[in-house]
Amino acid sequence: MEICYQIVIRLCHFVMVRARPSNREGVRFLLHTSSLGETGMLAQLTSRRFTLYPWLAALLISALVLPLLPPPSARASETPTAATRALCKNNRAWCLAEGLLTPPYHTPATLTETARWGKGGILAVAYMPDGNSFIVGSATGLGVYSVQQTSQPPRWVPFEEPFTYANLEVSLDGQYVRLSNWEAKRVYAIADGQRVSTNVQTNWPTLREGISYPLEASAPDQSKKFISYMEYMGENGHYLLDGEKAIREVYDIETQELLYTFQDPLRAMGPEEYSEPEGCEISFFSYCGNAYTPTSYAPYKANFSPNSQTLAVLYRVYASTRYSNLRVYDATNGNLLTMIGGLAQPVMDFAYSPDSQSLLVAFTNGAIQVWDLEKNIFTYSAWHFSSYALEVQYSQSGKFIVIQRPGLVEIRRQRDNALWARHEANGFALSPIADIAVLAHTDGQLTYLNIETGEIIRQVQAHKRRIFAVAFSPDGQLVATSSEDCTIRLWDVETGNFLHLFEQTIVNAYGEPGLESRIFIRSLAFIPGHNQLIGFGSWGTMVSWNVNSGATQYVVASEPLEYYNGMMTLNPHFPDNFALDIRQNRFYIGNLMYDLTSGEKLGEFEPPNDLPSSCWLTDITNPSGSLIYGFGYAEHEGQICVISASTLSLVELIEVAPTHSSNYVSLVGLTLAPDGKQLLATLSNGTFVSYDVNR
């Protein structure tokens, strides 16, 4: 019956629309009586003042018609819908007075959204039918690039809400894109990013590429078909001892005759290659013998060029984007023409130009290249997208935001989120006394960097192999590093000199003879006010050292988990989540609490009984310490829970990422600026939402 109330309020509005300013309270009474906070008419009506006679006429209409209708479906006392919250976002005081917002929504806004920035990771690419432009798509929108004007930045077409997809198609008239994942399809207008019906009147290209398994792709001229599948058994019926094998064949569509098989070798990777090494002496261990079987690169997606002369095949291991490369073949005989990407630069997606002369290639780090297939070189490259964020920190001054992405440290200016610099590095630490960063590299080198100027202050060959972790001391005078070379070292910041090693730790996590191993330390932290450095690493092991001497103070070894990801497991898994609580002098491994000074186990972590449902506490507070910013989950998934520090009551819910079955973008991190005036929310697709802290 909401539509009936809509009619009444519009009739009242027609009577009053030409009225002169006068009595406003009567209009408030009318609106409050009819409970039309959801209709969108409130903003129009309350922006005017009305004379008495039009108001009496409107009240008469309401009195005659409203009693004939059943009660409206939504009253002000119920939880407000998204429409009400949107209406009241900039009119909170008025909505509070009208009773349209109820706890926890009625309080003055604790956070004000100021910007959503970053384009996120690339999901798919496609050329426009005329070949004059191409599209690069992420979960948050589309980048439309001009082929003729390559010096110009792409036109950004944002979506109203994120949508994660695996396939992108452009309509034949070039007006729409159709995005699809394993659950849903959506169609958007390329001009403005508005979502339209999936039944919009347009024509779509015939899908000839292979994107399922077993993989099949047909040539546009219908002369041949590419087929690929995995073989696990040999001719004798026994499982292949050297692992699985990818079969790749091309058939004549009309005669079904096998034309050729592909002869280029595919690399098989063992678990020690595609898994992170467990410890110094044990790269990989499993009680299950099948876990040691090598896994082959296999075709993941295939597509013939529009002229049917070449075939591009995207290969992956376990369908993982981490190990992905693209190969282009001569479609007449299967000879390899070129290979693009690999372990150092995995490929995400590709698309042929309509004239078959160029190949658009997108990489997992957010970069793109356009390859001239005849010359076998790329003629254009750009880097407007990004991968997911692993860590986010503000510089000491708060002027810069430093983001760790896979293999890359990205620096942005805080005031406008503009890209400041990119550096190849697999880790960083920020000085607590100056805008200086120390970058950790895979070759064991440390780089001391002036963040603002980009000047390299010093470079030190700190280790022989990849650096896992780096940390500044609270006074900014020391830096600690850990590495795959199995050492933990201390450095003097001012001189760059090596000071001393820290004692190594040996454990036997599996309890089997001969499986003793030194541990890797993958995270480090100095404890303020104490002569203490802590590290967390292999098999859920935590170690505390004396900073001055490097001597071990205590070791906490974790027990194997009985369940892993909700399932019982034959192969032992160990806790991989570690948290530090300086204020309470505790640390947490999994769900267990420990004393930070002694390493003594304190028991299992139990959240406070009066904590709001579906909210997790964090140590992030507003400047006064009166509010805590927590993560929502379950019914509050994708929301920031603003919680009173004194009563643990829910003050406000801030929606960051809309959650529904077709959206796979979630809230994964919160970071507070040094002055406490800005809160940065990190989303799983590598984009961010900035908030001003109001109180």
C-alpha positions as CSV (number, residue, x, y, z in Angstrom):
1,M,0.0,0.0,0.0
2,E,3.0,2.3,-0.1
3,I,1.9,3.4,-3.6
4,C,-1.4,4.7,-2.1
5,Y,0.6,6.9,0.3
6,Q,2.7,8.1,-2.6
7,I,-0.5,9.2,-4.3
8,V,-1.8,11.0,-1.3
9,I,1.4,12.9,-0.6
10,R,1.7,13.9,-4.3
11,L,-1.9,15.3,-4.2
12,C,-1.0,17.2,-1.0
13,H,2.1,18.5,-2.7
14,F,0.1,19.7,-5.7
15,V,-2.2,21.7,-3.5
16,M,0.7,23.3,-1.6
17,V,3.3,23.7,-4.3
18,R,2.5,27.4,-5.0
19,A,2.1,28.4,-1.4
20,R,4.0,31.3,0.2
21,P,6.1,30.8,3.4
22,S,4.2,30.5,6.6
23,N,3.4,27.6,9.0
24,R,5.9,24.7,8.7
25,E,4.9,22.7,11.8
26,G,1.6,21.6,10.2
27,V,3.4,20.1,7.3
28,R,5.7,18.2,9.7
29,F,2.6,16.8,11.4
30,L,1.1,15.7,8.2
31,L,4.3,13.9,7.1
32,H,4.9,12.4,10.5
33,T,1.3,11.1,10.6
34,S,1.5,9.4,7.2
35,S,5.0,8.0,7.9
36,L,6.3,8.8,4.5
37,G,10.0,9.0,5.4
38,E,10.8,6.5,2.6
39,T,9.0,8.3,-0.3
40,G,11.7,10.8,-1.2
41,M,9.1,13.6,-1.0
42,L,10.3,14.8,2.4
43,A,13.2,16.8,1.0
44,Q,10.9,18.6,-1.4
45,L,8.2,19.4,1.1
46,T,10.5,20.6,3.9
47,S,12.4,22.9,1.6
48,R,9.3,25.1,1.4
49,R,7.1,27.1,3.9
50,F,3.3,27.1,3.3
51,T,0.4,29.5,3.8
52,L,-2.5,28.3,6.0
53,Y,-5.2,27.7,3.4
54,P,-3.3,25.3,1.1
55,W,-2.1,23.5,4.2
56,L,-5.7,23.1,5.5
57,A,-6.7,21.7,2.0
58,A,-3.9,19.3,2.1
59,L,-4.8,18.2,5.7
60,L,-8.4,17.7,4.6
61,I,-7.3,15.4,1.8
62,S,-5.1,13.5,4.2
63,A,-7.9,13.2,6.8
64,L,-10.4,11.9,4.2
65,V,-8.1,9.4,2.4
66,L,-5.6,8.1,4.9
67,P,-8.1,6.4,7.3
68,L,-9.3,4.3,4.3
69,L,-5.8,2.8,3.9
70,P,-4.1,0.1,6.0
71,P,-1.1,1.1,8.1
72,P,2.0,1.7,6.1
73,S,4.5,-1.1,5.9
74,A,7.4,0.8,7.4
75,R,7.2,3.0,10.4
76,A,9.8,5.4,11.7
77,S,10.3,3.2,14.8
78,E,11.6,0.4,12.6
79,T,15.2,0.1,11.3
80,P,15.5,2.7,8.5
81,T,16.1,1.4,5.0
82,A,18.8,2.5,2.7
83,A,16.5,5.0,1.1
84,T,15.9,6.7,4.4
85,R,19.6,6.7,5.3
86,A,20.4,8.2,1.9
87,L,17.8,10.9,2.4
88,C,19.0,11.7,5.9
89,K,22.7,11.5,5.1
90,N,22.9,15.3,4.7
91,N,19.8,16.1,6.8
92,R,20.5,14.2,10.0
93,A,19.3,16.9,12.4
94,W,16.0,17.2,10.7
95,C,15.5,13.4,10.3
96,L,16.3,13.1,14.0
97,A,13.7,15.6,14.9
98,E,11.1,13.8,12.7
99,G,11.9,10.5,14.3
100,L,13.0,9.0,11.0
101,L,16.3,7.7,12.5
102,T,16.5,5.3,15.4
103,P,19.5,3.9,17.3
104,P,22.2,3.3,16.3
105,Y,21.5,5.6,13.4
106,H,20.2,8.6,15.3
107,T,23.6,10.0,16.5
108,P,25.5,12.7,14.7
109,A,27.7,11.2,12.1
110,T,31.0,10.0,13.5
111,L,32.6,9.6,10.1
112,T,32.0,11.5,6.9
113,E,32.9,9.9,3.6
114,T,35.2,12.2,1.6
115,A,36.4,10.1,-1.3
116,R,36.4,6.7,-2.9
117,W,39.6,6.2,-4.9
118,G,41.6,3.6,-6.8
119,K,40.4,1.6,-9.8
120,G,41.2,-1.8,-8.4
121,G,42.5,-4.9,-10.1
122,I,41.8,-5.7,-13.7
123,L,39.2,-8.4,-14.2
124,A,38.7,-8.5,-18.0
125,V,39.4,-6.5,-21.2
126,A,37.8,-6.1,-24.6
127,Y,38.0,-4.1,-27.8
128,M,35.2,-1.9,-29.1
129,P,33.7,-3.3,-32.3
130,D,35.1,-0.4,-34.4
131,G,38.6,-1.0,-33.1
132,N,39.0,2.7,-32.2
133,S,39.1,2.1,-28.5
134,F,39.3,-0.7,-26.0
135,I,37.9,-1.3,-22.5
136,V,39.7,-2.4,-19.3
137,G,37.3,-3.4,-16.6
138,S,37.6,-3.7,-12.8
139,A,35.0,-4.4,-10.1
140,T,34.5,-0.6,-9.7
141,G,34.2,0.5,-13.3
142,L,35.5,0.7,-16.8
143,G,38.5,2.5,-18.3
144,V,37.8,3.4,-22.0
145,Y,41.1,3.9,-23.9
146,S,41.4,5.6,-27.3
147,V,43.6,3.8,-29.8
148,Q,44.4,7.0,-31.7
149,Q,45.0,9.3,-28.7
150,T,47.2,7.1,-26.6
151,S,48.8,10.0,-24.8
152,Q,45.4,10.8,-23.2
153,P,44.3,9.1,-19.9
154,P,41.4,6.7,-20.2
155,R,37.8,7.9,-19.7
156,W,36.7,6.5,-16.4
157,V,33.2,5.1,-16.2
158,P,32.4,4.2,-12.6
159,F,29.7,1.7,-11.4
160,E,27.2,2.6,-8.7
161,E,28.4,-0.4,-6.7
162,P,31.2,-2.9,-7.1
163,F,30.5,-6.0,-9.2
164,T,33.0,-8.9,-9.6
165,Y,32.9,-10.7,-12.9
166,A,35.0,-13.1,-15.0
167,N,33.9,-12.2,-18.6
168,L,33.3,-8.9,-20.4
169,E,31.5,-8.6,-23.7
170,V,30.8,-5.4,-25.8
171,S,27.5,-5.2,-27.7
172,L,27.9,-5.0,-31.5
173,D,26.7,-1.4,-31.5
174,G,29.4,-0.4,-28.9
175,Q,26.8,1.0,-26.4
176,Y,26.8,-1.7,-23.7
177,V,29.0,-4.1,-21.8
178,R,27.7,-7.4,-20.5
179,L,29.6,-8.7,-17.4
180,S,29.1,-12.2,-16.1
181,N,30.3,-14.4,-13.3
182,W,29.3,-17.8,-12.1
183,E,26.2,-16.5,-10.5
184,A,25.0,-13.4,-12.3
185,K,25.0,-11.2,-15.3
186,R,24.8,-7.4,-15.5
187,V,24.6,-5.0,-18.4
188,Y,26.0,-1.4,-18.2
189,A,25.8,1.5,-20.6
190,I,29.4,2.4,-21.7
191,A,28.5,6.1,-21.9
192,D,27.7,6.7,-18.2
193,G,28.1,3.3,-16.4
194,Q,24.4,3.1,-15.6
195,R,23.1,-0.4,-15.1
196,V,20.4,-1.5,-17.5
197,S,18.2,-4.5,-18.0
198,T,20.0,-7.7,-19.2
199,N,17.2,-7.8,-21.9
200,V,18.2,-4.4,-23.4
201,Q,17.5,-4.2,-27.1
202,T,20.9,-4.8,-28.6
203,N,23.0,-7.6,-30.3
204,W,25.9,-9.4,-28.7
205,P,28.8,-11.1,-30.4
206,T,28.9,-14.9,-30.8
207,L,31.0,-16.3,-28.0
208,R,33.8,-18.3,-29.6
209,E,36.4,-18.2,-26.9
210,G,37.0,-21.0,-24.5
211,I,36.5,-20.1,-20.8
212,S,35.4,-23.4,-19.3
213,Y,36.9,-26.9,-18.8
214,P,37.4,-29.0,-20.9
215,L,38.4,-26.0,-22.9
216,E,37.0,-25.5,-26.4
217,A,37.4,-22.5,-28.8
218,S,36.2,-22.2,-32.4
219,A,37.8,-20.2,-35.2
220,P,35.5,-17.4,-36.5
221,D,35.7,-18.9,-40.0
222,Q,34.5,-22.3,-38.6
223,S,37.5,-24.1,-40.1
224,K,38.9,-25.5,-36.9
225,K,38.4,-26.0,-33.2
226,F,40.9,-25.9,-30.3
227,I,40.3,-28.5,-27.5
228,S,42.3,-28.9,-24.3
229,Y,41.8,-31.2,-21.3
230,M,43.9,-32.8,-18.5
231,E,45.2,-36.4,-18.6
232,Y,46.0,-38.1,-15.3
233,M,46.6,-41.7,-16.5
234,G,49.1,-43.2,-18.9
235,E,48.5,-45.9,-21.5
236,N,48.8,-48.7,-18.9
237,G,45.9,-47.3,-16.8
238,H,48.2,-46.2,-14.0
239,Y,48.4,-42.6,-12.7
240,L,51.2,-40.6,-14.3
241,L,54.2,-40.6,-12.0
242,D,55.4,-37.2,-13.2
243,G,52.0,-35.6,-12.6
244,E,49.1,-34.4,-14.8
245,K,49.5,-33.6,-18.4
246,A,47.6,-31.0,-20.5
247,I,46.4,-32.3,-23.8
248,R,46.1,-29.6,-26.5
249,E,44.7,-30.4,-29.9
250,V,43.2,-28.7,-33.0
251,Y,40.5,-30.4,-35.1
252,D,38.8,-29.7,-38.4
253,I,35.2,-28.7,-37.4
254,E,33.6,-30.3,-40.5
255,T,35.5,-33.6,-40.7
256,Q,36.4,-33.9,-37.0
257,E,39.9,-34.8,-38.2
258,L,42.8,-34.1,-35.8
259,L,44.9,-31.4,-37.6
260,Y,47.8,-31.1,-35.1
261,T,48.8,-31.2,-31.4
262,F,50.9,-28.5,-29.7
263,Q,54.6,-29.3,-29.3
264,D,55.8,-26.5,-27.1
265,P,56.6,-27.8,-23.6
266,L,54.6,-26.9,-20.5
267,R,56.3,-26.4,-17.3
268,A,55.3,-28.6,-14.3
269,M,55.7,-27.0,-10.9
270,G,56.2,-28.9,-7.7
271,P,54.7,-27.8,-4.4
272,E,58.0,-26.3,-3.3
273,E,57.7,-23.9,-6.2
274,Y,54.0,-22.8,-6.0
275,S,53.9,-22.9,-2.1
276,E,55.8,-20.6,0.2
277,P,58.7,-22.4,1.9
278,E,57.8,-23.5,5.4
279,G,61.2,-23.2,7.1
280,C,65.0,-23.0,6.5
281,E,65.4,-26.8,6.2
282,I,61.9,-27.8,5.2
283,S,60.5,-26.2,2.0
284,F,57.4,-28.4,2.0
285,F,56.0,-31.3,4.0
286,S,52.8,-33.4,3.8
287,Y,51.7,-36.8,5.0
288,C,49.8,-37.2,1.8
289,G,52.1,-38.5,-1.1
290,N,49.8,-37.0,-3.8
291,A,50.7,-33.5,-2.5
292,Y,54.2,-33.9,-3.9
293,T,52.9,-34.6,-7.5
294,P,53.9,-31.8,-9.9
295,T,51.2,-29.6,-11.3
296,S,51.4,-28.6,-15.0
297,Y,50.5,-25.3,-16.6
298,A,47.2,-25.8,-18.3
299,P,45.1,-23.7,-20.8
300,Y,42.7,-21.5,-18.9
301,K,41.3,-19.4,-21.7
302,A,41.7,-19.6,-25.5
303,N,40.6,-17.4,-28.4
304,F,41.3,-17.3,-32.2
305,S,42.0,-14.0,-33.8
306,P,39.1,-12.5,-35.8
307,N,40.8,-13.5,-39.1
308,S,41.4,-17.1,-37.7
309,Q,45.1,-16.9,-38.4
310,T,46.4,-17.0,-34.9
311,L,45.4,-18.5,-31.6
312,A,46.1,-17.0,-28.1
313,V,46.0,-19.3,-25.1
314,L,46.2,-18.1,-21.5
315,Y,47.9,-20.7,-19.2
316,R,47.7,-21.0,-15.4
317,V,48.6,-23.4,-12.6
318,Y,45.6,-24.4,-10.6
319,A,43.7,-21.6,-12.3
320,S,45.7,-19.2,-10.1
321,T,46.5,-15.7,-11.5
322,R,49.8,-15.9,-9.6
323,Y,51.2,-18.3,-12.2
324,S,49.9,-17.2,-15.6
325,N,51.4,-16.5,-19.0
326,L,50.0,-16.0,-22.5
327,R,51.2,-17.8,-25.7
328,V,50.3,-16.9,-29.3
329,Y,50.4,-19.6,-32.0
330,D,50.1,-19.9,-35.7
331,A,46.6,-21.3,-36.1
332,T,47.6,-23.2,-39.3
333,N,50.2,-25.5,-37.7
334,G,50.3,-24.7,-33.9
335,N,53.8,-23.3,-34.0
336,L,54.6,-20.9,-31.1
337,L,54.9,-17.3,-32.2
338,T,55.4,-15.4,-28.9
339,M,55.0,-15.7,-25.2
340,I,54.0,-12.8,-22.9
341,G,54.2,-12.6,-19.1
342,G,55.2,-15.2,-16.7
343,L,56.1,-15.6,-13.0
344,A,57.5,-12.1,-12.8
345,Q,54.5,-10.5,-14.5
346,P,51.4,-12.8,-14.6
347,V,48.8,-12.2,-17.2
348,M,45.2,-11.6,-16.2
349,D,43.3,-11.4,-19.5
350,F,43.7,-10.6,-23.2
351,A,41.7,-9.5,-26.3
352,Y,42.3,-9.3,-30.0
353,S,41.7,-6.1,-31.9
354,P,39.0,-6.4,-34.6
355,D,41.6,-6.2,-37.4
356,S,43.6,-9.1,-35.8
357,Q,46.8,-7.0,-35.9
358,S,47.0,-6.2,-32.2
359,L,46.6,-8.1,-28.9
360,L,45.6,-6.2,-25.7
361,V,47.2,-7.9,-22.7
362,A,46.3,-7.1,-19.0
363,F,48.5,-8.1,-16.1
364,T,47.6,-8.9,-12.5
365,N,49.5,-5.8,-11.2
366,G,47.1,-3.5,-13.1
367,A,49.3,-2.7,-16.1
368,I,48.3,-3.2,-19.7
369,Q,50.2,-3.6,-23.0
370,V,49.1,-3.5,-26.7
371,W,51.2,-5.9,-28.8
372,D,51.9,-5.6,-32.5
373,L,51.6,-9.3,-33.5
374,E,53.5,-8.9,-36.8
375,K,56.5,-7.1,-35.2
376,N,56.2,-9.1,-31.9
377,I,56.7,-6.0,-29.7
378,F,54.4,-4.0,-27.5
379,T,53.5,-0.5,-28.9
380,Y,51.6,0.9,-26.0
381,S,51.6,0.4,-22.2
382,A,49.8,2.0,-19.3
383,W,49.4,1.5,-15.6
384,H,46.1,3.0,-14.3
385,F,44.8,0.0,-12.3
386,S,46.3,-1.9,-9.4
387,S,46.4,-5.2,-7.5
388,Y,45.1,-5.8,-4.0
389,A,46.6,-4.1,-0.9
390,L,48.6,-6.1,1.6
391,E,49.4,-3.3,4.1
392,V,48.6,0.4,4.4
393,Q,50.3,3.0,6.6
394,Y,50.5,6.8,6.9
395,S,53.9,8.4,6.9
396,Q,55.1,10.1,10.1
397,S,53.9,13.5,9.0
398,G,50.6,12.1,7.7
399,K,51.3,13.7,4.3
400,F,51.7,10.4,2.5
401,I,49.9,7.0,2.3
402,V,52.2,4.0,1.7
403,I,50.6,0.9,0.3
404,Q,52.2,-2.6,0.0
405,R,50.9,-4.5,-3.0
406,P,52.3,-7.8,-4.4
407,G,55.9,-7.0,-5.3
408,L,55.2,-3.2,-5.2
409,V,55.3,-0.3,-2.8
410,E,52.9,2.5,-3.8
411,I,53.1,6.0,-2.3
412,R,50.2,8.4,-2.6
413,R,49.7,12.0,-1.4
414,Q,47.2,12.1,1.4
415,R,45.5,15.4,0.6
416,D,44.2,14.3,-2.8
417,N,45.2,10.6,-3.0
418,A,47.3,11.3,-6.1
419,L,49.9,8.7,-7.1
420,W,53.3,10.0,-5.9
421,A,55.7,7.1,-6.7
422,R,55.9,3.3,-7.2
423,H,58.9,1.2,-6.2
424,E,59.6,-2.5,-6.7
425,A,59.8,-4.0,-3.2
426,N,58.2,-6.8,-1.3
427,G,58.0,-5.0,2.1
428,F,58.5,-1.7,3.9
429,A,58.8,0.0,7.2
430,L,58.2,3.7,8.0
431,S,60.3,5.8,10.3
432,P,58.4,7.1,13.4
433,I,60.4,10.4,13.4
434,A,60.6,11.4,9.7
435,D,59.1,10.7,6.3
436,I,61.6,8.0,5.5
437,A,60.8,4.5,4.3
438,V,63.0,1.4,4.3
439,L,62.2,-0.8,1.4
440,A,62.9,-4.5,1.4
441,H,63.8,-6.4,-1.8
442,T,63.8,-9.9,-3.1
443,D,67.6,-9.8,-3.7
444,G,68.2,-9.0,0.0
445,Q,68.8,-5.3,-0.5
446,L,67.5,-2.6,1.8
447,T,66.7,0.9,0.4
448,Y,66.4,3.9,2.6
449,L,64.1,6.4,0.8
450,N,63.1,10.0,1.4
451,I,59.3,9.7,0.7
452,E,58.7,13.3,-0.3
453,T,61.6,13.8,-2.6
454,G,62.1,10.3,-3.8
455,E,65.8,10.5,-3.0
456,I,67.6,7.3,-2.2
457,I,69.4,8.0,1.0
458,R,71.3,4.7,1.2
459,Q,71.2,1.1,-0.1
460,V,72.6,-1.8,1.9
461,Q,73.0,-5.4,0.9
462,A,71.5,-6.7,4.1
463,H,70.9,-10.3,3.2
464,K,71.8,-13.0,0.7
465,R,68.2,-13.8,-0.2
466,R,64.7,-12.4,-0.1
467,I,63.9,-10.1,2.9
468,F,60.7,-11.2,4.7
469,A,60.2,-8.4,7.2
470,V,61.6,-5.1,8.3
471,A,60.8,-2.9,11.3
472,F,61.8,0.4,12.8
473,S,62.5,0.9,16.5
474,P,60.2,3.3,18.3
475,D,63.0,6.0,18.4
476,G,63.7,5.6,14.7
477,Q,67.4,4.8,15.3
478,L,67.4,1.0,14.6
479,V,66.0,-1.3,11.9
480,A,65.5,-5.0,12.2
481,T,65.3,-7.4,9.2
482,S,64.6,-11.0,8.7
483,S,65.3,-13.0,5.5
484,E,65.0,-16.3,3.6
485,D,68.7,-16.7,4.3
486,C,67.5,-17.7,7.9
487,T,69.1,-14.7,9.7
488,I,67.6,-11.8,11.7
489,R,69.8,-8.7,11.7
490,L,69.9,-5.3,13.5
491,W,71.0,-2.1,11.7
492,D,72.0,1.4,12.6
493,V,69.8,3.8,10.7
494,E,72.1,6.8,10.7
495,T,75.2,5.0,9.4
496,G,73.6,1.9,7.8
497,N,76.1,-0.3,9.7
498,F,75.3,-3.9,10.7
499,L,75.1,-4.2,14.5
500,H,74.5,-7.9,15.3
501,L,72.5,-11.0,14.7
502,F,69.6,-12.4,16.7
503,E,69.6,-16.0,17.9
504,Q,68.0,-18.5,15.6
505,T,65.1,-20.7,16.7
506,I,64.8,-24.4,15.8
507,V,61.5,-26.4,16.1
508,N,60.2,-29.7,15.1
509,A,56.6,-28.8,14.3
510,Y,55.6,-32.2,12.9
511,G,57.1,-34.2,15.7
512,E,58.8,-36.6,13.3
513,P,62.5,-37.6,13.5
514,G,64.7,-35.6,11.2
515,L,62.2,-32.8,10.7
516,E,63.9,-30.2,12.9
517,S,64.2,-26.9,11.1
518,R,65.1,-23.3,11.8
519,I,62.1,-21.0,11.4
520,F,61.5,-18.1,9.0
521,I,60.4,-14.9,10.6
522,R,57.8,-13.2,8.4
523,S,56.8,-10.3,10.7
524,L,58.8,-8.2,13.2
525,A,57.9,-5.5,15.8
526,F,59.8,-3.5,18.5
527,I,58.0,-3.2,21.8
528,P,57.9,0.5,22.9
529,G,59.5,1.1,26.3
530,H,61.1,-2.4,26.4
531,N,64.3,-3.9,25.3
532,Q,62.3,-6.3,23.2
533,L,61.9,-7.4,19.6
534,I,59.3,-9.9,18.7
535,G,58.9,-12.0,15.5
536,F,56.2,-14.4,14.2
537,G,56.9,-17.0,11.6
538,S,57.0,-20.7,10.5
539,W,54.4,-23.1,12.0
540,G,52.8,-20.3,14.1
541,T,56.0,-19.8,16.2
542,M,56.5,-16.5,18.1
543,V,59.9,-15.4,19.4
544,S,61.0,-12.6,21.7
545,W,64.6,-11.3,21.7
546,N,66.7,-8.9,23.7
547,V,67.3,-6.0,21.3
548,N,70.7,-5.1,22.7
549,S,72.2,-8.6,22.8
550,G,70.1,-10.5,20.3
551,A,69.6,-13.3,22.9
552,T,66.3,-15.2,22.9
553,Q,64.0,-14.3,25.8
554,Y,61.3,-16.9,25.1
555,V,59.7,-19.0,22.3
556,V,56.0,-19.8,21.9
557,A,55.4,-22.8,19.6
558,S,51.8,-23.4,18.3
559,E,50.1,-26.7,18.2
560,P,48.7,-28.0,14.9
561,L,45.1,-27.0,14.2
562,E,42.5,-29.8,14.4
563,Y,40.4,-27.9,11.9
564,Y,41.5,-25.7,9.0
565,N,39.1,-23.5,7.1
566,G,36.3,-25.3,8.8
567,M,37.4,-28.8,7.9
568,M,39.3,-31.6,9.5
569,T,42.7,-32.0,7.9
570,L,45.1,-34.9,7.6
571,N,48.1,-32.6,6.9
572,P,48.9,-30.4,9.9
573,H,48.1,-26.7,9.6
574,F,49.3,-24.1,12.1
575,P,47.9,-20.7,13.1
576,D,48.9,-18.0,10.7
577,N,47.2,-15.0,12.3
578,F,49.1,-13.0,14.9
579,A,48.0,-9.8,16.6
580,L,49.8,-7.5,19.1
581,D,48.0,-5.5,21.8
582,I,50.5,-3.1,23.4
583,R,48.0,-1.4,25.7
584,Q,47.1,-4.7,27.4
585,N,50.6,-6.1,27.1
586,R,49.3,-9.1,25.2
587,F,49.7,-10.9,21.9
588,Y,47.4,-13.3,20.2
589,I,48.1,-16.4,18.1
590,G,44.9,-17.7,16.6
591,N,42.3,-17.6,19.4
592,L,44.9,-17.9,22.2
593,M,46.2,-15.0,24.4
594,Y,49.7,-14.6,25.8
595,D,51.5,-12.3,28.1
596,L,53.9,-10.1,26.1
597,T,56.6,-9.8,28.8
598,S,56.9,-13.5,29.7
599,G,55.2,-15.4,26.9
600,E,52.9,-17.1,29.4
601,K,49.6,-18.5,28.0
602,L,46.6,-16.6,29.4
603,G,43.9,-18.7,27.9
604,E,41.5,-18.4,25.0
605,F,40.3,-15.0,23.8
606,E,36.7,-14.3,24.7
607,P,35.1,-11.2,23.3
608,P,33.3,-9.0,25.8
609,N,29.8,-10.2,26.5
610,D,28.3,-6.8,25.9
611,L,30.0,-6.3,22.5
612,P,27.4,-5.5,19.8
613,S,26.5,-8.5,17.7
614,S,28.4,-9.0,14.5
615,C,31.1,-6.5,15.3
616,W,34.8,-7.1,16.0
617,L,36.8,-4.8,18.2
618,T,40.1,-3.3,17.0
619,D,42.7,-1.0,18.7
620,I,41.8,1.9,16.4
621,T,40.1,4.8,18.2
622,N,39.2,8.4,17.6
623,P,41.7,11.1,19.0
624,S,39.8,11.3,22.4
625,G,39.7,7.5,22.8
626,S,35.9,7.6,23.2
627,L,35.1,5.7,20.1
628,I,36.4,2.4,18.7
629,Y,36.3,1.6,15.0
630,G,35.6,-2.1,14.5
631,F,34.8,-4.5,11.6
632,G,31.3,-5.7,10.9
633,Y,30.7,-9.3,10.0
634,A,27.6,-11.5,9.3
635,E,24.7,-9.1,9.2
636,H,27.1,-6.2,9.4
637,E,29.5,-7.5,6.7
638,G,31.1,-4.6,4.8
639,Q,30.4,-2.1,7.5
640,I,32.4,-0.2,10.1
641,C,31.1,-0.6,13.6
642,V,31.6,2.6,15.5
643,I,31.5,1.5,19.2
644,S,31.5,3.5,22.4
645,A,34.8,2.8,24.3
646,S,33.1,3.2,27.7
647,T,29.9,1.2,27.2
648,L,30.8,-1.0,24.2
649,S,27.4,0.0,22.8
650,L,27.0,0.5,19.0
651,V,27.0,4.2,18.1
652,E,26.8,4.0,14.4
653,L,27.2,1.7,11.4
654,I,29.0,3.0,8.3
655,E,28.4,1.0,5.1
656,V,31.7,0.7,3.2
657,A,31.1,-2.2,0.8
658,P,27.6,-3.3,-0.2
659,T,27.2,-7.0,0.3
660,H,25.0,-9.3,-1.7
661,S,25.5,-12.6,-3.6
662,S,27.0,-11.0,-6.7
663,N,29.4,-8.7,-5.0
664,Y,32.7,-10.1,-3.8
665,V,34.3,-6.9,-2.7
666,S,34.7,-6.7,1.1
667,L,36.2,-4.5,3.8
668,V,39.6,-5.8,4.8
669,G,41.4,-3.0,6.6
670,L,41.2,0.2,8.6
671,T,44.0,2.7,9.1
672,L,44.0,5.9,11.1
673,A,46.0,9.0,10.2
674,P,48.6,10.2,12.7
675,D,46.6,13.2,13.7
676,G,43.5,11.1,14.0
677,K,41.5,13.2,11.6
678,Q,41.2,10.7,8.8
679,L,40.2,7.0,8.7
680,L,41.1,5.0,5.6
681,A,39.1,1.8,4.8
682,T,40.8,-0.7,2.5
683,L,38.6,-2.9,0.2
684,S,39.6,-6.4,-1.0
685,N,39.9,-5.2,-4.6
686,G,42.7,-2.7,-3.7
687,T,40.5,0.4,-3.7
688,F,40.0,2.7,-0.7
689,V,37.4,4.9,1.0
690,S,38.5,8.0,3.0
691,Y,36.6,9.3,5.9
692,D,36.9,12.5,8.0
693,V,36.7,11.8,11.7
694,N,34.1,14.1,13.1
695,R,34.3,13.3,16.8
